[in-house]
Amino acid sequence: MLVHPQFDPVALSLGPININWYGLTYLAAFGLFLFLGARRVRLPHFAAAGWQRRDIEDMLFYGVLGVVIGGRIGYALFYKPGDYLANPLEILMVWRGGMSFHGGLLGVIVAMALYGRSRGRTFLEVMDVVAPCVPTGLASGRLGNFINGELWGRQADASLPWAMAFPQSGSMIPRHPSPLYQFLLEGLLLFVLLWLYSRKQRPTGQVAFAFLFGYGVLRFVAEYFREPDSFLGLLALNMSMGQWLCIPMIVIGAGAWWWCGQRNQMNLQART
């Protein structure tokens, strides 16, 4: 059985300043977004619509605010509503930890809607540019989770070659290294599938909703290997909070993807 290597969370010390690995993974996520976004806007259909690299830089600013604010509020509402309603000022104490991807996603949606409105672009057009650039950021974040030894997995069969003990969990039982599963699934696999799918011009909105559907499915699967939050456990139907939050993503993503295709067909027929 493998044992989590207990990385030092500090990657580099410069005098009184400590640079954490988790911060570096966020920096990598932002850098990858800029790099991939710049490649996206060079595609002929985006270039013809007037997209430029500076648009990606502006969207990153909006997106960072959306992730931080939405992720924190989402964690408070989805996971510990009673605690934060009793002490609402603790929502501002981000250094204590506690972020929700689903809340961060909602925050990004609001941020991109505001960005699109400020630039005279539709929300779905903006999200079609952004969506394929997101999974690499998710992959970076999951590496940060693994380095920190957090979000460990459920108990695994000791015969599993990559079963790993996480001393941070308070025991040495073999577990699934679920952050690495999520790194591979909702990070690398989703990126490859979405990047290839989005290289060709698609009906407006289909790339964005393909991301929503794909992430929902892959996260739902990964949750079967991730230890549920101790203060919540498993909910109805033995599903975690993360899985319940993925269901509307899957349903909306699939339905809206189909609707975008149908709307495009009707528009084409109206022009002929």
N, C-alpha and C positions, 0 to 999 in steps of 0.2 A: 504494500500500500504506500502511495506517495504521501508526503506531508507538505502542506503549503510552506513555501520557503521563508515566510515571515520577512518580507522586504522592509527595509527602512523606508518609511513614507517620505523622507526627505531625500530628494535626488541630488541636490547641490546646496552647499552653504556658502554664501558670500558675506563674510563678516556676520553682522546681526540678522541678515536676510536669509531665510530658508525657502528654497524652491522645492515644492512637493511634486512627486510623480503625478498626482492627480491633476494638479494645475498644468503640468506639461501635456497631459493627455487632452485637456481642454484646448490648449494652444495648438496642438496637432489637429484637433477637430476643426478649429477655425481656419487654419492654414489649408487644410484639405478642401474646405468649403470654397475658399477663394480660388484655389487652383482648378477645381472641378467646375465651379460656376463660370470661370473665365472660358473654359473649353465649351461649356454649354452655349453661351451666348454667341460663340463663333459659328454655331450651326447655321446653315443658310436661312432657315425659316425664322430664327430668332434675330439674326443680323438684319434681315430684311424688315423686321418689325422695329428696328432701332435700338435693340438691346446692346449695352456696352459693359465693359468691365467695371466701370464706376457704379453701375447699378448693383452689381454683386457686392461691392464694398458697402454700399448703403444698406442693402438688405441684411448683411451680416450684423450691422449695428442694431437694426430693428430686431433681428432674430435673437441676438444675445439678450436683449431686454426681455423679449417674450419668453425665452427659456427660463431665465432666472426668476422672473416674477410669476409666470404661470406655473413653473415647477414647484415653487414654494407654496403658493396658494393651493395648488392641486393636492399637494401632500397634506396640507392642513384639512382640506375639505373631504378628501377621499379616505384618508387613513386615520387621522386623529381629530375629528371634528369637535368632540367634547372637550379635549384638552385645550385646543386653541381658542374655542369659544369662551372658555373660562379665563384664558390668558392671551388675548388677541395680540398683544405687543410681541409675544414670542415668535409670531410669524416673521417678524423682521430680523430675528436672530439666525441668519442663514449659516453662521459659523458653527452652529450646533448640529448641522446636518439635517437631512430630510428633504428629498426632492422627489417629485413624481414625474415620470416620463409623460403620462397621459395629460397631466396638468401642463407640463412644458409644451406638449403638442398644441393644446388649446391656446396657450400663450403665443406660440409662433403663428398660429392661424390668425389671431387677432392682430398681431404685429404686421403680418404680411398683408392683411386687409387694409390696415392703415397706410402701409407703404404704397400699395397699389392705388389707393384713393389719392395719395399725395402726388402720384406720377401720372394719373389718368389711365391706369391699366386695370383690367379686370382682375379680380381675386384669383380665378382659376388660371389665368395666363401667368400670373406671378408664381403660383404654386407649381405649375408645370416646369418652370425653370428651376425651382428650388428642390423639388422632391428627390431627384436622383443624387443630389449632393449631400443628403442627410445621412444615409446609412453608414458612411465612413466615420462620421462624427459619433454615431452610436457605437461603432466598433471601438473607437478610441476610448469612449467612456467606460465600456465593459472591461477593457484592459486596465483602466484605472481602478475599477472595482476589484479585479483579481489581485492587482498589486497591493491594494489595501486589505485584502483578505476579508472582504465583506460580500454580502448577498450570496453566501455559500449555498450549496445545493442540498437536496434531500439525501437521506441515507441511501447508499449504494451497496451492491453486492461486493464483498471484499475481493472477489475474483476478477472484478472489472479492472483491466490493466491500468486505467487512468483514474481509478477511485482515489480520492485524496482526503486526508484529514485536515480540518481547519481548526487549529488550537483556539482561534478567536471565538469559536462557537461554544467553547466550554467543555468540549469532549474530544476524544480522538477517534470517533467512529468514522468509517469510510463514507465519503459523500461524493456526489456528482459535482465537478467543478463548473457549476452552472454559469458563472460569468463568461467562461470560455465558450460554452455552448451558445450563449447569446451573442458573443463576439462573432462566431462563425455563422449563425443563422440570420439574426436581424441586422448584422453588420456586413460581413463579406458576401454571403449568399444573396441577400436582398440587394446589395449594391450591384453585383454582377448582373442579376436578372433585370433590375430596373434600368441600369445604364444601357444594356443592350436593347431593351424594349424602347427606350426613349431616344435612341439614335435616329429613328425615323419619325417624321412629323406625324403626330396623332391628333385626333379630335380634341379640341380644347377641354382640359379637365381630366382626360383619361390617364395621363401619367401621374397626376397627383392622387387620383383615387386608386390607381394600381399600387402606389406606395401604401396608402391607408389600408387596403385589403391585405397586401403582402405582409406588412408589419404585424397586423392583427393576427394573422394565421401563425406566423413564425413565433411571435411572442407567446401566443396561446400554447403552442407546443412546448416551448422552453419552460413555461411555468410548471409543467409536470415534473421538472427536475430541480426546481428552485424551492428552497425552504420558504414556506409562507411566513409572513411577518408574525412574530411571536404574540403580538398584542391583538392579532386578528384571527390567525389560524385559517383553516379552510371554512368556507362559507357554504351556502346552499349547493347541493349536488356535488359536494366535495371539491368545489372549485375555489381557487384563490381570488383575492380581490383583483389581481392583475388580469386573470382570465375573464372575469365578469366585465372589466373595463375594455377588454379586447372585442367582446361580442358586438357592441355597436359599431366598432371600427370595421369589422369584417362585413357586417350587413350593409352599412352605409357605403363602404368602399365598393362592394360588388354591385349594389343597386345603382349608385351614381355613375360608376364606370359604364354600365350598360346604357343608362340614360344619356350620357354624353355622346355615345356612339349613335343612338337613335336620333338625337337632336341634330347631329352632324348630317345624317342621312336625309332628314327632312329639309335641312337648309340647302343641301345639294339639289334635291328634287325641286325645290322652289325656284332655284336659279335656272333650271333647264326647261 
